[in-house]
Amino acid sequence: LQAHGGITGLIVVSVILRCFRLNDWPGQLIGDECWYVQDARVILGFPLANFKNLPAHPLSGLDPNSEHGPLAKLIMALFMKLFGDNGTAWRAPSVILGTLGIWMLYLIVQRLGAGKRTALFAAFVLAFDNLSFQHGRIAMLDIYLTSFILLGSWLYLAEFYELAGLAFALSALCKINGLLGLGAIIMFDMMVGFRSAWQGSWRATLRWPVLRPTWRKWRPAVITTAFFTAFFLTMLGGLDNYFTEFKGPFEHLWHMVTYHTGLTHHGVSTGNESSPLQWFFDQGTMDYFVWTWSANGKATHMIFHAALNEYVVWAAPFALFFAGQRAWTDSSKLGMFALASFVGNFGPMFLAWAILSRTSYIFYMVPAVPSFACAIALVAEKIPRSVRWFYSLLLVYAFFFNFPFRYFGY
Amino acid sequence: MHALTLIATLAALAADPAPAAAPVHPPPPHPVHPATLNVPGINGHMTDPTHKLSDDAKKEVEDRLTKIAEDTHIDLAGWITNAPDDQVVALGNEAYKRWSIGVWWDNGVFFAFPAAGQVHIIQDPAKPELTPEEVTKLLAADKPSNDYQKRIDDLEVATRAMVEPKTQNRARPWGTNRPQRANVFLAAAAAIALAAIALSFRRRKPTAIPIAPATLPTTPDPPATPTEPPAPTAAP
């Protein structure tokens, strides 16, 4: 316990906070739960208790939400089958996976050569970021995606390349963006290889003998990609034939690609939509759920507000610049990982918005938050302890300020 | 010639302004073209555009019909029309389609109330939930002399009693699309997963996570000692 007391305590606190009012309000659906919980009900043949966002073919027993892989909804359905059609059951997998993600990040940072204190700080930032926290307790797909990416990244760094491929495949089976996690870790490997091959100048480094592809250099990426591809396609084919109308994985993949590239919005963002640039200014936040009730003539409002922790997102750009500098000057693997993870997970979302006018929402930022946590932890290594504590207090203050289940009496 | 005929006709009409008896048309055959039917928008399980139910009664009816749908997966719905009895079947059939009665559930039973007279029971002809005998019993249970709330309550209780036993053990679909084909894919996925586990653990055994020096005492590295030059070998 002495060796692992810090992370144990953090995980216990995280679980308690995530479970606090987990079933509030009974029967009500938060954010996009109105899709995924309803989908799970269709798969299970449960009554569709909510009459908003009714899915197509509700009596088919098949996953109506074919724009995403079926795995996350099947996990929700399994918990609902075991524990009943209630909020605790459909949100419990998110609590488990969200907490697993915190632990994985702790292991990743250590695996990258940083000290335990740095690892704990990164895990703390992830645990107390509001967007990760909120998704770590509601039945949406993004925490499944992020946690399986973190699991895959840790397995890759621990040289379990084949298992890493499987973990990334599980992520992509929940949401196709899991592919980006695989790209990010390969990008990290390329950064490490390039930095170690640096010959003092670009010209010298980019010469053929230095960067020539060798099996030793490429083996991790090739093995992981091969197992990812094979496992993803076969699992998708299996789940599709059980739970969707698709006969094979390529048919479903094509549907997902055409569906997602077709979701575009030109002009100023409206409603809950927001642009990726807004997220760095703490804009584009949205209310996942608002509940109003009256008692004794006094109205009370409960708001489940989706937002990043201000002290995470405001620090993130500077911390990422610092991580880039450390990656270059000190060959910091943590810096490279932060950078690769950010570029790999956020970059394609940004490009899709910038080039294709893809509709975007703030929760697309969830997989990028671990990269912020790594970069901020890297900064925290270099700042005085008093400043580090002050920043931690600010983080906790903003966390409780943005806590999703706060009641406002007017 | 035609002009003379027209003038004569007009003169005859002017001399006798009383309208001729309207020709008697037979009632329109069913089904009437849907575009001609005046079906209002749906308003809950029991659509009542003329407010023949009080607000409290309407709420109570809605709650009970919602509960039946949740318990039995059968959508019980209705429409209190102002239409004459001979038009209600056509209107009810059109409303059944437009309002997607039973589409979100296993099946639907629709009560169409005329302005006067007995209720009409509309079902999906492809898969009627109630047998003709049950429909006859329901019609017998409906007393047009009662107020609408009482009539709806009686019909609801009787229908629930008929539907509930049939639906309790009705098989629900569960992953039944193409299980054999799915199993082939899943067997391949399982083989890949097993290979991944075997290869990962064969190539690399898990190592302990390095313990950070902050929590465990570390021994300082011994100072580097200069290597001594090799002893000169004796000349032969």
Chai-1 contact restraints between the chains, C-beta under 6 A:
chainA,res_idxA,chainB,res_idxB,connection_type,confidence,min_distance_angstrom,max_distance_angstrom,comment,restraint_id
A,G45,B,R172,contact,1.0,0.0,6.0,A-B,restraint_1
A,G45,B,P173,contact,1.0,0.0,6.0,A-B,restraint_2
A,P47,B,E70,contact,1.0,0.0,6.0,A-B,restraint_3
A,L54,B,W104,contact,1.0,0.0,6.0,A-B,restraint_4
A,P58,B,W104,contact,1.0,0.0,6.0,A-B,restraint_5
A,G61,B,P173,contact,1.0,0.0,6.0,A-B,restraint_6
A,G61,B,W174,contact,1.0,0.0,6.0,A-B,restraint_7
A,L62,B,N177,contact,1.0,0.0,6.0,A-B,restraint_8
A,Q110,B,I209,contact,1.0,0.0,6.0,A-B,restraint_9
A,G115,B,A212,contact,1.0,0.0,6.0,A-B,restraint_10
A,G115,B,A214,contact,1.0,0.0,6.0,A-B,restraint_11
A,K116,B,A212,contact,1.0,0.0,6.0,A-B,restraint_12
A,K116,B,A214,contact,1.0,0.0,6.0,A-B,restraint_13
A,R117,B,A214,contact,1.0,0.0,6.0,A-B,restraint_14
A,E159,B,R204,contact,1.0,0.0,6.0,A-B,restraint_15
A,F160,B,S200,contact,1.0,0.0,6.0,A-B,restraint_16
A,E162,B,A196,contact,1.0,0.0,6.0,A-B,restraint_17
A,E162,B,L199,contact,1.0,0.0,6.0,A-B,restraint_18
A,E162,B,S200,contact,1.0,0.0,6.0,A-B,restraint_19
A,L163,B,A196,contact,1.0,0.0,6.0,A-B,restraint_20
A,L163,B,S200,contact,1.0,0.0,6.0,A-B,restraint_21
A,L166,B,A193,contact,1.0,0.0,6.0,A-B,restraint_22
A,L166,B,A196,contact,1.0,0.0,6.0,A-B,restraint_23
A,F227,B,A196,contact,1.0,0.0,6.0,A-B,restraint_24
A,A230,B,I192,contact,1.0,0.0,6.0,A-B,restraint_25
A,F231,B,A189,contact,1.0,0.0,6.0,A-B,restraint_26
A,F231,B,I192,contact,1.0,0.0,6.0,A-B,restraint_27
A,T234,B,F185,contact,1.0,0.0,6.0,A-B,restraint_28
A,T234,B,A188,contact,1.0,0.0,6.0,A-B,restraint_29
A,T234,B,A189,contact,1.0,0.0,6.0,A-B,restraint_30
A,M235,B,A189,contact,1.0,0.0,6.0,A-B,restraint_31
A,G237,B,F185,contact,1.0,0.0,6.0,A-B,restraint_32
A,G238,B,A182,contact,1.0,0.0,6.0,A-B,restraint_33
A,G238,B,F185,contact,1.0,0.0,6.0,A-B,restraint_34
A,G238,B,L186,contact,1.0,0.0,6.0,A-B,restraint_35
A,G238,B,A189,contact,1.0,0.0,6.0,A-B,restraint_36
A,N241,B,R178,contact,1.0,0.0,6.0,A-B,restraint_37
A,N241,B,R181,contact,1.0,0.0,6.0,A-B,restraint_38
A,N241,B,A182,contact,1.0,0.0,6.0,A-B,restraint_39
A,Y242,B,G175,contact,1.0,0.0,6.0,A-B,restraint_40
A,Y242,B,A182,contact,1.0,0.0,6.0,A-B,restraint_41
A,F243,B,G175,contact,1.0,0.0,6.0,A-B,restraint_42
